[in-house]
């Protein structure tokens, strides 16, 4: 299958592009400036192309001859109008360009932020109640993709990632953008206190694992679908700090700020990726190896 991947020079996008190519797909890896990660173009099965959400004219060449579109790129904005223009409208224009190019399958990257106000256990069939403009643009774009699926008969799939971590997949590519892993490991390496929030955590998922979700959705039926993509295991940032201490062979003070987070976390139901795609992910070994990598850089 020939697959166009938007945002392929970014963190998640680069992992997805490489995973699809290794699985035998021909990947058109797009970004605003694809030349910034030249090593991505050296992976067999990947060709680099310019594709910019702010420039609709850039998509026709990228999408030509493709069977599927994997949309990971994000158009950011500080206001509701900016997010509407830069991400939702831009994504809808991209979907239309894909349909016009004869593409029959679209996989869209949403977010757990589309869920918004959370319950004790959050499922894909719950009505989205976004709490910020980022969540609102993701929920809105999901709805547009669903409408495209019904109007044009395409296969449409939504991935809602949570916290994705990991290392760069090729030289020059992005690694985990959040600094918390780095900050924890640097503090441990220096023997300084690690400052965290009590009961703060998430269902951490490694970038190589979420890439398998996208790969599976390229052949999944029926349509349209929505899948949460997180680990089945919730872990606290305190556990991450303890892993760093274990790997480093050091003990340091962990200082916890109490912000009123309850001891029972909000969870996302990931049974759908197991039932539909045969995928279920732990995270302990991945987290241990990631802090080992971060410590090696400290």
Buried (B, 14 or more C-beta within 10 A) or exposed (E): BBBBBBBBBBBBBBBBBBBBBBBEBBBBBBBBEBEEBEBBBEBEBBBBBBBBBEEBEBBEBBBBEBBBBBBBBBBEBEEEEBBBBBBBBBBBEBBBBBBEBEBBBBBBBBBBBBBBEBEEEBBBEBEBBBEEBBBBBBBBBBBBBBBBBEEBEBBBBBBBBBBBBBBBBBEEBBBBEEEBBBBBBBBBBEEEEBBBBBBBBBBBBBBBBBBBBBBBBBEBEEBBBBBBBBBBBBBBBBBBBBBBBBBBEEEBEBEBEEEEBEEEBBBBBBEBBEEBBEBBBBBEEBBBBBBBBBBEEB
